[in-house]
Amino acid sequence: MKFYRLWVIAFFLKFAGSAWDASYHFKYLFEKYSIPHIVNFTGFAIGAFLLFQEWRKLKYMDGLSRNIATIGYVLFLIGIPLDFSYHIAYGIDLTTWSPTHFVYYIATAIMIAGVWRGYHLYTKGTKPGWKSYHTWFAMFLLECLVFPNMQQENGSISYDQYIHGKSIASQEILDLLSDPASQIFGGIAPWLYPLYSTAVVSLFTVFVIRYFRNSRIPLAAAALYIGLRFIGKLIFFEVGYPTSYVPITLLFIPLCYLLIKKIPWAAGLAGSVLYFAALYAICKSGVLITPPAVLWEIIPVALIGAITPLILTLKHGQSDQESLQEQNAG
């Protein structure tokens, strides 16, 4: 299993580098060779070496899995000069929602999908369980999907510090606040945060349950992701970097799919409503500094949560309806 253990290390370095990069750019301007970029690229390089070994001779991956991961790597490399060009044209490297950043997200998701598929086939004699590397690969994919939300998760705390005169951002960042053309706030509508979160976490949960026949994997992945985000937040706080809101209420979505076994749409509805209701309560109580939440957003959130499993099961027929409902022990 050393081969896939190294892949976990590679993706973890990308995970850590990306989180650090999101925090970094709420304090400093864009730099090509910042330490977060180097950490991220180190993980990328380790994965590239592992992939190169499979191109020399297939040993731990099948051809399709290797090719899928390679497509992700090539797309990621294409995204690097595109991203540099984008930020030369538009300046500050802050918004996570830029077109070139989405090239990175898509490329990384394809990498993870290829490697995860390879691991699944390599261990096909063992039923997928949440105590295996399946949880790590699931967590990496989940992180890739929800990463764009860090625009608002970091921004909510950084902006609160700014309006209370306690900002830790550099003067270069503060100077941009008066420039309407800057990307300091990313131009992202506040309502997008809960809707996007519900959509991607629901899609992720339904996909993992249907493909791996185990509803504990997405829950374990979400718990691992949130735990690592808390650790990262503590580290950033201690070293004086901007921190972010940790999306703890996202756990309700995979949790409801675990608890409500026979009716996927009801699980999706309950999970999404609980997710938003808890987020809204935290936001209004002021216990934590969260992205802004308005009560009417619970309606589209609930619809997304309920419709997502129905759309996916309709596309794949009755057999997928049955697999969605199957709740195997991990």
Secondary structure, 3 states (H helix, E strand, C coil): CHHHHHHHHHHHHHHHHHHHHHHHCCCCCCCCCCHHHHHHHHHHHHHHHHHHHHHHCCCCCCHHHHHHHHHHHHHHHHHHHHHHHHHHHHCCCCCCCCHHHHHHHHHHHHHHHHHHHHHHHHCCCCCCCCCCHHHHHHHHHHHHHHHHHHHHHHHHHHHHHHHCCCCCCCHHHHHHCCCCCCCCCCCCCCCHHHHHHHHHHHHHHHHHHHHHCCCHHHHHHHHHHHHHHHHHHHHHHHHCCCCCCCCHHHHHHHHHHHHCCCCHHHHHHHHHHHHHHHHHHHHHHCCCCCCCCCHHHHHHHHHHHHHHHHHHHHHHCHHHHHHHHCCCCC
